């Protein structure tokens, strides 16, 4: 005989013909789920998130950095 999981979510992504309001019980279950997922994140996940942030930052400024490097190399070559 199998026992249902106590971590099973009690919220749906659709209203299935009922009111689309969110109940306090559904919000509570969602909060518990998010807390559980957040607790599973380890140092490797934080490192990967930081690397993704750094890559996004560099990608946004790649033209500016390329221009500054070109100007610096040009100024050094003139000296």
C-alpha positions in Angstrom: 0.0 0.0 0.0 1.5 3.4 -1.0 1.2 6.5 1.1 0.6 9.9 -0.6 3.5 12.3 -0.3 3.2 15.0 2.3 5.1 17.4 -0.1 2.5 17.1 -2.8 1.3 20.5 -3.9 -2.3 21.4 -3.2 -2.5 24.2 -5.8 -3.3 24.1 -9.5 -2.2 26.3 -12.4 -5.8 26.7 -13.7 -9.1 27.5 -12.0 -10.9 24.5 -13.7 -14.2 26.3 -13.9 -14.1 27.8 -10.5 -13.2 31.3 -9.3 -9.7 32.4 -10.2 -9.1 33.8 -6.7 -6.2 32.3 -4.7 -7.0 31.0 -1.3 -4.8 31.5 1.8 -4.3 27.7 1.9 -3.0 27.7 -1.7 -0.6 30.6 -0.9 0.6 28.8 2.2 1.3 25.6 0.2 3.1 27.7 -2.5 5.2 29.4 0.2 6.2 26.1 1.7 7.1 24.8 -1.8 9.3 27.8 -2.5 11.0 27.5 0.9 11.7 23.9 0.2 13.1 24.6 -3.2 15.2 27.4 -1.8 16.7 25.1 0.9 17.8 22.7 -1.8 20.1 25.3 -3.5 23.7 24.8 -2.7 27.0 26.6 -3.2 27.3 25.3 -6.8 23.9 26.8 -7.7 25.0 30.1 -6.2 28.2 30.0 -8.2 26.4 29.2 -11.4 23.9 32.1 -10.8 26.8 34.5 -10.2 28.5 33.3 -13.4 25.3 33.8 -15.3 24.9 37.3 -13.9 28.6 38.2 -14.8 28.1 36.9 -18.3 25.0 39.0 -18.7 26.8 42.1 -17.4 29.8 41.6 -19.8 27.5 40.8 -22.8 25.6 44.1 -22.2 28.9 46.1 -22.2 30.9 44.2 -24.9 30.8 47.1 -27.4 31.9 49.6 -24.8 34.8 47.4 -23.6 35.9 46.7 -27.2 35.9 50.5 -27.9 37.9 51.2 -24.7 40.5 48.5 -25.5 40.8 49.8 -29.1 41.3 53.4 -27.8 43.9 52.2 -25.2 45.9 50.2 -27.8 45.8 53.1 -30.2 47.0 55.6 -27.5 49.8 53.2 -26.4 50.9 52.8 -30.0 51.1 56.5 -30.5 53.4 57.0 -27.6 
